[in-house]
């Protein structure tokens, strides 16, 4: 048995244990960086640091404060906050108290927040600010189990020291408790068993109420050890973490960091990403495909705005990047060397000096790799960034599998696949193409829903993912679609809409979101939402300057522009996959209207229901209407 396998199999019972070990090993090393807005309210943020020892002081104070409030092992403490350093400290505090964290997205409305708090029977809520507190106050009558609300940012909040108290007050209580019971936190941590509940994450389902996914401590301990075993991250890395920590993808990154011991810069403000990258200068970061699509569209739009010659250079460089990436990846697969023919190498060097270098600078200049997950990245966009020196390692996992079940192996990554399973995770493809997984990362089940659990989790541990995929001979997985999203046309042909949608995103630099429709129809149609900054930039040069977004997308010129890209897409599709008609949406899809999940996945039923009139319009007059 290899050392790696031994380490994964002989893992400690919890990440809380790993945290205590990390603090003991490297107390003075930098653990977290976080921004503090400038005192004047303008100008750049001031970034502060916490060493592992300083972080531990706060974590122990939070944990002891929760114990002082009467929180018992496995009782739930909810966290409703955007991504910030206090989220991580709070989560670690909950775990070190032996309790379990219930995650709540800050965008969740009062009704759904109340459902999650009630269903999870959360005893304490750690709320980011006055707006998150207000949701609990509004629904207090429906939350008899909620004994306390702890507010992180106390501006505009009146603390009564009991039902509402500030994080500072909780930490003060914890420090006072530790003076009397100095071993209290260590005793709670040493009592944690691997099967004890650590996290309850509610999936943002496309229909009905969200389901609480029960993830025991062992899931995170396994993930931490398995991530370290891949060798993808090292002690010298600097991670930029902006993903929502209420999402399983964000949460797993904090576990891996504790085991490896590198620095994490934490700031969940998405509008600050471009500004933060040159300041943080990360060596790696994780993102969802939408971020890479936005960067690609932004770079293309900037080149277009700079004029004909510059745009031609960009288009040429983009093609060189894709050819270079495909060639070097193919050669690496065959020979173990990422080489390219002499002529292509020369073209790549020129394109690097003209285009790629600037893209790498925008990412901070030190980026070794990006991890992409949560949804499929269009391969053509992946190849573009790969050729430009931004290596995007796609991974795959679900909330039910603790997020990181597959990841591409460093230098041997293959664009268009999600890589190989983490050490200790088994995979097989069912007869109908569904991906099944088994291993220490699989959930215990859905909270209070044994029938729903039985639908996806077999008695021998195999979990049904609901995704369709293919395994290569050497173990790389390619996801082709969600099982439930596969379209069967009235002609009996199966279509994977995500594949067609991904190809369109690679072809059209103006698209933000696209939904392909065609189930039980005799041809496919599409609803297309455009990227506002990109299309308004184009509009300014095409007699539509100053017009609002809704007017621009309704203009005949815009429809003609997008028709050109649809025609290009159709050239590379089978006849039954082609998009015969499309409609441009009057606004982009978003989380607030319930059309996207917080991790920016499309909620197909919601979009199809909301824009049913446009879909019906496209099929009106056809033989099936």
Helices and strands as residue ranges (DSSP letters): H 3-9, H 15-25, E 30-36, E 46-51, H 52-68, E 76-80, H 85-96, E 100-104, H 110-119, E 124-127, H 130-138, G 140-142, E 148-151, E 164-166, H 167-180, H 184-191, E 197-202, E 212-216, H 217-230, E 238-241, H 248-260, E 263-266, G 270-272, H 273-280, E 284-288, H 289-305, H 308-335, H 342-351, I 352-356, H 357-362, E 369-373, H 379-387, E 392-396, G 399-401, E 406-407, G 410-412, E 420-421, E 426-429, E 434-438, E 445-446, H 450-456, E 463-471, E 477-482, G 483-485, E 487-488, E 494-495, H 497-507, E 511-517, E 524-530, H 532-540, H 549-554, H 556-571, G 575-577, E 579-584, H 604-610, H 612-619
